[in-house]
């Protein structure tokens, strides 16, 4: 049996590389020559293709801008998410002279660290600046390639792995202009590119609809609570007697800021009265027996605070943190208790087996008339964001205790209003799921085009 036959029989990931290719790439790490990556490269070369570098008409990056509380918005790495940039977590600057305004169809790539290669298209609805030395802007020849197709190409898993072959693997991975010199990109028909663009645009519309429905639910709740225009006081003097200090077991001035008493009074003044969260919801303490070898684990950063979507990671049971033992189920409400993700509040929307959470959440379940969708919206309101900060335990890593979440005063919202809120939130979730499905369909079709041919990719799109 020859060496090549043995490799094939055992299905080993072994590649035999010529010395000339090693000299060309200046790489000697085995990951660069994975059989999977070489097959992908050969598939691309077998198509009508061009070197991506030859299609670049403009390539530039920026220096970081000083941030301010408000004025002109600008994009940073955290805004470059999956083909279309997000306007959540925007940064602002008051240094707005001669800002380099982004143009429609510009491609933005994250150039460093764990997000290297993430990219988005500047869509016409956005008028933003982009200032971060961790971002690069690429303007391509749109007569040959549609920017949406290019972004989907670089975003699908197949190409993300392939693209990593060209990163600079220093102390932190990065890309620069020269890394695009050897990247080949297949050029499908204009009609196929248009179909990809249409999917991305429809995905964007569904994402915006999801946002709109969610804001309607929030507006409805604010109106019901008479909090539409409410802004807490900025008074910073409060006089408390020793009995009240002893009641809370707190002596720090931050805890007794007047705004907290004012917010609590506003909540307790609701026309249908109020109750404490512990009386309206059950805390989930179900133990996962961890009988399987692989566990679906949710960590604090697995809640996307731009759209409140929860993802999970499958990891080996032996690698789980010691306190990751609480079993999650569909419809559980997760409330973050640690900085800086204090606003991460989300509902588990899918039935996933062996799903466990990290220590960073208080997990709640419905047990009364009070709907989880109402509580989700309520805990994201600015007044609750403020109120929850009151209970920070000022250790080296500020957290809120479970009992402080459970002791929050909650307005007993009219059930008819809750039903309308729940309807809007569920419709919002459906639009968000559809947006994600459309984007995944676009990525999958591009992968089929690369691995097989355009005809099969179009059949998949039309299915």
Protein Blocks (a to p, Z undefined) as FASTA:
>chain_A
ZZklmmmmnopacddddfklmmmnopabfklmgfklmmmmmmmmmpccddfklmpmbdcd
dddddddfbhcdcddfklmgghiacfehiacdfblghiacddehiacddfehjlgoiacd
ddfkbccddddfkbccddddfklbcfklmmmmmmpmklmmmmmmmpccdfbdcddfklmm
mpccddddfklmmmmmmmmmmmmmmmmmmmmmmmmmmmmmmmmnopmmgccdfbfbdcdd
fklmmmnopabfklmgfklmmmmmmmmmpfnlpadfklmpccdfbdcehlafbdcdddfk
lpcfknopacdddddfklpcfklmbccdehiacddfbdfklmlccddfbdcehiacdfkb
ccdddfbfbdfklmmmmmmpmklmmmmmmmpccdfbdcddfklmmmpccddddfklmmmm
mmmmmmmmmmmmmmmmmmmmmmmmmmmmmmmmmklmmmmmmZZ
